[in-house]
Amino acid sequence: MLTSTATNTSRTESSVRPVQVHAFPSQQAPYVPTEPTDNGKRPLVIEETWGTKQSGPSLPANIDLESANPYVNADSIALSSTTLDESAFREVTVQGIVREQSRTVSLSEQQTVRETNLTLSVTEANATHAVVRATVTENETDDAVTTGRVTIGNQTTALNSSGMAVTTVSYPAIAVRGQYTSAAWWRTDQPYSASEDVAKTPANFPDLKSLIQLVVVTMLWFIPVAVLVFGFDYMSGGELLGLTKRT
């Protein structure tokens, strides 16, 4: 039995033995024992672990352990590497799922990431908002991409069954930028690459009726002012502005 204080630790023989052995879920996450590269990054990382969510046990107040509550009973793991060749991790040893134990997992069927093309079009625009339609297709086949999300401004919209998403942008700029993000490769049967596009909002010119009204209102404002100025100049014998000359 180890007894620890603020200054030292002592070891003594315990006079009791546990009747039962209990396990508790730790907050430590699973990891892959690989050596980091020169820049400090590990060549093989765990992207996500998932499984059934469980409620952790309630421990007595005098037991100070880092118990996770709730915790995930991990049964699936997604790993990725940007430096290793596929053959280098056909089988991977994962530690930390259960302390002091490891599990060797085999790589599932290989998937190919397909290139995509995002097209933005502004279908409606005025001074306060713009309606933007996003269409995502595969580069090689031009087929519609129906998974993933499109982000335009601060709004994110999922693609529908036709590979389109419609978003309304408030007070849009001249250029509206959008980005397509595929669903996580380990959560979809077909992963896609990200793509971007930029669409221009049409200039908001007034129509002919509005222009005529603007001209009429402007004339109604300036004609009295012009008559008043000309009158003062005429009464002063052209000395005010020099517009008229009296003999």
C-alpha positions in Angstrom: 0.0 0.0 0.0 1.3 3.4 -1.0 0.7 6.3 1.3 1.5 9.8 -0.1 1.7 13.1 1.6 2.7 16.6 0.4 6.4 15.8 1.0 7.0 12.0 0.6 5.6 8.6 -0.2 5.8 5.5 2.0 5.1 1.8 1.2 3.6 -0.6 3.7 2.3 -4.1 3.5 -1.5 -4.1 3.6 -3.3 -6.3 6.0 -6.4 -6.5 3.8 -7.1 -7.8 0.3 -9.8 -6.7 -2.0 -12.8 -9.0 -2.3 -13.6 -7.6 -5.7 -11.7 -5.8 -8.4 -13.5 -2.8 -10.0 -12.7 -0.9 -13.2 -13.7 2.7 -13.9 -13.7 4.7 -17.1 -10.7 7.0 -17.2 -10.5 10.4 -18.9 -7.4 9.3 -20.8 -8.1 9.0 -24.6 -6.8 6.2 -26.8 -3.5 6.9 -28.6 -1.2 5.3 -31.2 2.4 4.8 -29.9 4.4 6.5 -32.7 7.5 8.6 -32.6 6.9 12.3 -33.5 8.6 13.8 -36.5 11.2 16.6 -36.6 8.4 19.2 -36.4 6.9 17.6 -33.3 3.8 16.1 -35.1 3.0 12.5 -35.0 2.8 10.7 -38.3 -0.3 8.7 -37.3 -3.1 10.4 -35.4 -6.6 9.3 -34.2 -9.2 11.6 -35.8 -12.2 10.3 -33.8 -13.3 7.5 -31.6 -17.0 6.6 -31.2 -19.3 4.0 -29.8 -22.1 3.7 -27.3 -22.4 6.4 -24.6 -22.5 5.2 -21.1 -23.0 6.7 -17.6 -19.9 6.5 -15.4 -20.0 5.1 -11.9 -20.3 7.2 -8.8 -17.2 6.9 -6.6 -17.0 7.5 -2.9 -15.9 11.0 -1.9 -12.6 9.7 -0.3 -11.6 8.1 -3.7 -9.9 10.7 -5.8 -9.7 9.3 -9.4 -10.1 10.9 -12.7 -13.3 9.1 -13.7 -15.1 10.1 -16.9 -18.8 10.5 -16.6 -20.3 10.1 -19.1 -17.9 8.1 -21.2 -17.9 6.5 -24.6 -17.4 2.7 -24.9 -15.2 3.1 -28.0 -15.7 0.4 -30.6 -14.6 2.3 -33.7 -11.5 4.4 -34.4 -10.6 6.6 -37.3 -6.9 7.2 -38.0 -5.2 9.3 -40.6 -1.7 10.1 -41.8 -0.3 12.7 -44.2 3.2 11.3 -44.3 3.0 7.5 -44.1 2.3 5.2 -47.0 -0.8 3.1 -46.9 1.2 -0.1 -46.5 2.9 1.3 -43.3 -0.3 1.1 -41.3 -2.4 -1.8 -42.7 -2.4 -2.9 -39.1 -2.2 -0.5 -36.2 -1.8 -1.0 -32.5 -4.0 1.3 -30.4 -3.4 1.8 -26.7 -5.4 3.5 -24.0 -8.8 2.0 -24.7 -8.2 -0.2 -21.6 -5.2 0.8 -19.5 -2.1 -1.4 -19.9 -3.7 -3.2 -22.8 -3.6 -2.7 -26.5 -5.6 -3.8 -29.5 -4.5 -4.3 -33.1 -7.0 -3.2 -35.7 -6.9 -3.8 -39.5 -7.4 -1.1 -42.1 -10.8 -1.2 -43.8 -11.4 -1.1 -47.5 -9.5 1.7 -49.2 -11.5 4.7 -50.4 -10.7 7.3 -53.1 -11.3 11.0 -52.5 -13.1 12.5 -55.5 -12.6 16.1 -56.7 -15.6 18.4 -56.5 -16.7 21.6 -58.2 -18.7 24.3 -56.3 -20.7 26.8 -58.3 -22.4 29.8 -56.7 -25.1 31.9 -58.4 -27.0 34.9 -57.0 -30.7 34.5 -57.8 -32.0 37.5 -56.0 -30.3 40.6 -54.6 -31.1 44.0 -53.2 -29.5 46.4 -50.6 -30.5 44.3 -47.6 -30.1 40.6 -48.7 -29.0 38.2 -51.4 -30.3 34.7 -52.2 -27.3 32.5 -53.2 -27.7 29.1 -54.7 -24.8 26.6 -54.4 -24.4 23.5 -56.6 -21.8 20.9 -56.0 -20.8 18.3 -58.6 -18.1 15.8 -59.2 -15.4 17.0 -61.5 -15.0 13.8 -63.6 -18.7 12.7 -64.0 -20.5 16.0 -63.3 -22.9 14.0 -61.1 -24.5 15.8 -58.2 -22.8 15.5 -54.8 -25.5 15.0 -52.1 -23.4 14.8 -48.9 -21.6 17.5 -47.1 -22.3 21.1 -46.3 -21.8 24.5 -48.0 -20.6 27.5 -45.9 -21.5 31.0 -47.3 -20.6 33.9 -45.0 -21.5 32.8 -41.4 -24.2 30.3 -42.5 -23.8 26.6 -43.2 -26.4 24.6 -45.2 -26.5 20.9 -46.0 -26.8 19.8 -49.6 -30.1 18.3 -50.7 -30.8 15.3 -52.8 -30.1 17.3 -55.9 -26.7 18.5 -54.7 -27.9 22.1 -54.1 -28.2 24.4 -51.1 -29.9 27.8 -50.9 -28.7 30.5 -48.4 -29.9 34.0 -47.8 -27.1 36.5 -47.0 -27.9 39.7 -45.1 -26.3 42.9 -46.4 -24.1 41.1 -48.9 -20.8 42.4 -50.2 -20.0 42.8 -53.9 -18.3 39.3 -53.8 -19.9 36.4 -52.0 -17.6 33.5 -51.2 -18.6 30.0 -50.5 -16.9 26.7 -49.5 -18.0 23.1 -49.8 -16.9 20.8 -47.0 -17.4 17.0 -47.4 -18.7 14.8 -44.6 -15.9 13.2 -42.6 -14.4 10.4 -44.7 -14.9 7.8 -41.9 -18.6 8.7 -41.8 -19.5 8.4 -45.5 -19.2 5.7 -48.2 -17.7 8.2 -50.6 -15.4 11.0 -49.4 -15.0 14.2 -51.5 -12.5 17.0 -51.6 -13.2 20.6 -50.5 -13.9 23.2 -53.1 -14.5 27.0 -53.2 -16.2 29.6 -55.5 -16.9 33.3 -55.6 -20.1 34.9 -57.0 -20.7 38.6 -57.6 -23.9 40.3 -56.6 -25.5 42.3 -59.4 -25.3 46.1 -59.2 -28.4 47.5 -57.6 -29.3 50.2 -60.3 -32.7 52.0 -59.9 -35.3 51.4 -62.6 -36.4 54.1 -65.2 -39.4 55.1 -63.1 -37.2 55.7 -60.1 -34.7 57.7 -62.2 -37.5 60.0 -63.6 -38.8 60.6 -60.1 -35.3 61.4 -58.9 -34.8 64.0 -61.7 -38.2 65.6 -61.0 -37.6 65.8 -57.3 -34.2 67.3 -57.9 -35.6 70.0 -60.3 -38.3 70.9 -57.8 -35.7 71.4 -55.1 -33.2 73.4 -57.2 -35.5 75.6 -59.4 -36.7 77.8 -56.4 -33.1 78.1 -55.2 -31.9 79.1 -58.6 -34.7 81.6 -59.0 -33.9 83.1 -55.6 -30.2 83.4 -56.3 -30.8 84.9 -59.8 -33.3 87.4 -58.2 -30.8 88.5 -55.6 -28.1 88.9 -58.3 -30.5 90.9 -60.5 -31.5 93.2 -57.6 -27.8 93.9 -56.8 -27.1 94.9 -60.4 -25.0 91.8 -61.0 -22.6 92.7 -58.1 -23.6 89.6 -56.0 -22.6 86.8 -58.5 -22.0 88.6 -61.7 -24.8 86.7 -63.5 -26.6 89.9 -64.7 -25.5 93.3 -65.8 -27.7 96.4 -65.6 -27.2 99.5 -67.7 
